[in-house]
Amino acid sequence: MTATRITPGLAGAPTDVDLVVIGLGITGTGVALDAVSRGLSVLAVDAHDLAFGTSRWSSKLVHGGLRYLAKFQFSVAHESAVERGIIMERTAPHLTHAMPMLLPQTSGRVHTAITGYGMVAGDLLKRSARTPSGVLPRPRRLSAAEILQLAPALRRGGLRSGYLSWDGQLEDDARLVTNVARTAAELGAHVRTRARVLSASGTEVELRDELTGETRTVRTRSVINAAGVWAGSLVPGVDLRPSRGTHLVLRQESIPGLQVAVACPIPGTSNRYVMVLPQPDGTLYVGLTDEAVDGDIPDVPEPSEPEIGFLLDVVSAAFSHQLHRNDVVGAYAGLRPLLHSNEGSTADLSRKHAVLTSETGVVTVVGGKLTTYRRMAEDAVDAAVARAGLQAGPCRTHDLPLLGAAPRAVLAELEDPARLVRRFGTDAALVLDSAREVSGLSDEELLAPIADGVPATLAELIFGVTHEGAADVDDLLDRRTRIGLVPADRALAVPAAERALRIAMS
Ligand SMILES: Cc1cc2nc3c(=O)[nH]c(=O)nc-3n(C[C@H](O)[C@H](O)[C@H](O)COP(=O)(O)OP(=O)(O)OC[C@H]3O[C@@H](n4cnc5c(N)ncnc54)[C@H](O)[C@@H]3O)c2cc1C
C-alpha cells in the first residue's frame, strides 16, 4: 500500500516543474508547502531523508525571541514572536504546547531587577504578536518555596526568588518537518528523499538517485536552495559560518521531581544559560553550546567530550547533586547555518535569515531558525516568483493548518490513544486505521510500547512507512520517531522497526 507522495529515489518523478527545492529540512519543506499552496508545481528533494540535517538537532522550542531583544535585534525578536504565535495557534497546535521555564535568582538585587525587566519585555513581545495568555501565560515572580515545589532538586543555598515564564515547546522537531512535508505532498508537491542535487542553475538541476546511482536533469522555472549548512557547496557566494550546538539526553530520574524547564546561569556570564528541558517522552535535554566549526561539514556532527563536561558542570552547579558522565544516556549536536559576518563569536552572529539570488538565478534561503521557517519560506518563494515571473497566488501559509492540526479544545476532546494525538493530532485515527488495514493486527499489538521503556508504537512505525516516506530502520528510529537519541533504547527498538518495514512493504 502506498498512501504517500513522499518516496525515496527518483522513479516516476517529474522532469519539468515550476520549482525545484533543494533540502528537506524545516526550511525546504516549508518552501515546498508555501509554493504548492500558491499553485506552483514542485519537486522537493533531499540527498538523505526528511529532517536529516540540522532540523532534527534543535532544542525543539518555538521561541519568542527574547534573547534577540537582549542584543537589540528588535525585528528578529518580533518576527520570532509572531511566527511562534502562528505555529501555536493556527498551523501546528497539535505539535506544540506552552512550556514553563524557571529562572532561579541567586545573585544580587540588581541582577534580579534586570531579569524582571527581561520578563516584562518578553511579555510585551508576546502581546505585540497578539498571542493570547490562554496560549502562553504571563510570566510571574515566585518565592524560593514555590520554586522548590517545581524543582525540588535545585541547590538551596543562596536561592532568593525566581521567575516563571512561558515559551513554546515542540513535540519534536523532525515530526514538525515530516508533518510539513506530508501537508505539502497532500497538496500535490513531489517530495523525494535519497535524491541528491549535484549541480543547479536557475533553470536546470542535475540530480542523482541515491538508490540506483542514476543521474538525470530536471528542467525548472526556478530553484530554491534550502540546503542549510551545505547551501554554500551548491551555489557560489553563500558564505556560511556554522556553529555547533550540543545537547545531552538524561533520564528524568537524574534530576528528581523536576516539573518545569530550568535556565541554569553559566558562571561568569550575565545573560547566558544552559537549559534543562523536560521532554514529552520522559527524558530531559540539557543544552546548549555554541562552538565555531571550521573545515569540512560532517553529515552527522558529533558532540565533543569538553562540551559534554561543560554542560554537566553548569547544571551540577545549579542543582544539589553532581551529575556524572554515566547520567548521560544520549548526546547530539547540530550545526547552525549562520551567515558569515565580521562579528566576534558565533554566539553574536545574527539569527536573521537571508534570501540571496545567484547569477544563474538560484535563490538560496539560509540563517534564521526553526521557529521562523514559514516566514523564511514565504520570502524565498516571493523572490523566486518575482525573478522567474511565475504565475502564483499570494502566500497562504499563515492560515494553512498542517495535517492533523485543530484548535486545542478540539484536540483535548479526541478519544484516540493519547500518544498518537500528541504526535499526529486529528490524524491519530488515520494512523491507527491504516496500520490496522495493512497489518491485520489487533489494536493491542499495534498500540503496545514496542520495547521495555520505549513508548513508541508499531502503529506509528507502520504509518511512517506507508504515509511518511520512511524507507529503512534509520528513517524510523532516528527521524519519524526519536528513539535513536538514546542508543540503548534504539538497540531495543530495531526489531519493531524491521517488523514495521516488513508489514508495510509486503
Ligand atoms: C543545536 C541547535 C539548536 C537549535 N534550537 C532551535 C530551537 O529550539 N528553535 C528554533 O527555532 N531554532 C533552533 N535552531 C535553529 C534551527 O534548528 C535551524 O535554523 C534549522 O533547523 C535549519 O533548517 P534548514 O532546513 O535550513 O537546514 P537543515 O535542516 O540542515 O536541512 C538541509 C537539508 O538539505 C539537505 N541537503 C544538503 N545538500 C543537499 C544536496 N546536494 N542535495 C539534496 N539535499 C541536500 C540535507 O540532507 C538536509 O536535510 C537550533 C539550531 C541548532 C544547531
The ligand as a Tripos MOL2 file, in Angstrom:
@<TRIPOS>MOLECULE
LIG
   53    58     1     0     0
SMALL
NO_CHARGES

@<TRIPOS>ATOM
      1 C1         21.8290   22.9540   18.3860 C.3       1 LIG1
      2 C2         20.7660   23.7710   17.7390 C.ar      1 LIG1
      3 C3         19.5980   24.0710   18.4320 C.ar      1 LIG1
      4 C4         18.6040   24.8240   17.8300 C.ar      1 LIG1
      5 N1         17.4410   25.0320   18.5040 N.ar      1 LIG1
      6 C5         16.4530   25.7300   17.9210 C.ar      1 LIG1
      7 C6         15.2130   25.8890   18.5880 C.ar      1 LIG1
      8 O1         14.9940   25.3620   19.6830 O.2       1 LIG1
      9 N2         14.2590   26.6240   17.9780 N.ar      1 LIG1
     10 C7         14.4620   27.2030   16.7590 C.ar      1 LIG1
     11 O2         13.5730   27.8870   16.2860 O.2       1 LIG1
     12 N3         15.6160   27.0270   16.0710 N.ar      1 LIG1
     13 C8         16.6010   26.2890   16.6190 C.ar      1 LIG1
     14 N4         17.7730   26.0790   15.9450 N.ar      1 LIG1
     15 C9         17.9080   26.5610   14.5620 C.3       1 LIG1
     16 C10        17.2220   25.5790   13.5740 C.3       1 LIG1
     17 O3         17.3420   24.2470   14.0210 O.3       1 LIG1
     18 C11        17.8380   25.7040   12.1870 C.3       1 LIG1
     19 O4         17.8960   27.0480   11.8170 O.3       1 LIG1
     20 C12        17.0100   24.9440   11.1540 C.3       1 LIG1
     21 O5         16.7250   23.6340   11.5790 O.3       1 LIG1
     22 C13        17.7280   24.8950    9.8190 C.3       1 LIG1
     23 O6         16.9120   24.1580    8.9540 O.3       1 LIG1
     24 P1         17.2380   24.0330    7.4180 P.3       1 LIG1
     25 O7         16.0880   23.3360    6.7760 O.co2     1 LIG1
     26 O8         17.5990   25.3630    6.8670 O.co2     1 LIG1
     27 O9         18.5500   23.1150    7.3400 O.3       1 LIG1
     28 P2         18.6610   21.5320    7.5250 P.3       1 LIG1
     29 O10        17.7110   21.0090    8.4980 O.co2     1 LIG1
     30 O11        20.1020   21.2340    7.7520 O.co2     1 LIG1
     31 O12        18.2380   20.9510    6.1120 O.3       1 LIG1
     32 C14        19.0860   20.9760    4.9950 C.3       1 LIG1
     33 C15        18.8380   19.6860    4.1980 C.3       1 LIG1
     34 O13        19.4940   19.8000    2.9410 O.3       1 LIG1
     35 C16        19.9130   18.5140    2.5530 C.3       1 LIG1
     36 N5         20.9380   18.6470    1.5130 N.ar      1 LIG1
     37 C17        22.1880   19.1450    1.6700 C.ar      1 LIG1
     38 N6         22.8500   19.0990    0.4910 N.ar      1 LIG1
     39 C18        21.9900   18.5660   -0.4190 C.ar      1 LIG1
     40 C19        22.0900   18.2540   -1.8060 C.ar      1 LIG1
     41 N7         23.2160   18.4830   -2.5110 N.pl3     1 LIG1
     42 N8         21.0250   17.6930   -2.4280 N.ar      1 LIG1
     43 C20        19.8740   17.4510   -1.7330 C.ar      1 LIG1
     44 N9         19.7360   17.7280   -0.4070 N.ar      1 LIG1
     45 C21        20.7850   18.2760    0.2290 C.ar      1 LIG1
     46 C22        20.4090   17.9050    3.8640 C.3       1 LIG1
     47 O14        20.4280   16.4820    3.7970 O.3       1 LIG1
     48 C23        19.4160   18.4450    4.8780 C.3       1 LIG1
     49 O15        18.3710   17.5220    5.1420 O.3       1 LIG1
     50 C24        18.7830   25.3120   16.5140 C.ar      1 LIG1
     51 C25        19.9600   25.0190   15.8220 C.ar      1 LIG1
     52 C26        20.9360   24.2460   16.4240 C.ar      1 LIG1
     53 C27        22.1660   23.9050   15.6620 C.3       1 LIG1
@<TRIPOS>BOND
     1     1     2 1
     2     2     3 ar
     3     2    52 ar
     4     3     4 ar
     5     4     5 ar
     6     4    50 ar
     7     5     6 ar
     8     6     7 ar
     9     6    13 1
    10     7     8 2
    11     7     9 ar
    12     9    10 ar
    13    10    11 2
    14    10    12 ar
    15    12    13 ar
    16    13    14 ar
    17    14    15 1
    18    14    50 ar
    19    15    16 1
    20    16    17 1
    21    16    18 1
    22    18    19 1
    23    18    20 1
    24    20    21 1
    25    20    22 1
    26    22    23 1
    27    23    24 1
    28    24    25 2
    29    24    26 1
    30    24    27 1
    31    27    28 1
    32    28    29 2
    33    28    30 1
    34    28    31 1
    35    31    32 1
    36    32    33 1
    37    33    34 1
    38    33    48 1
    39    34    35 1
    40    35    36 1
    41    35    46 1
    42    36    37 ar
    43    36    45 ar
    44    37    38 ar
    45    38    39 ar
    46    39    40 ar
    47    39    45 ar
    48    40    41 1
    49    40    42 ar
    50    42    43 ar
    51    43    44 ar
    52    44    45 ar
    53    46    47 1
    54    46    48 1
    55    48    49 1
    56    50    51 ar
    57    51    52 ar
    58    52    53 1
@<TRIPOS>SUBSTRUCTURE
     1 LIG1         1 GROUP 0 **** ****
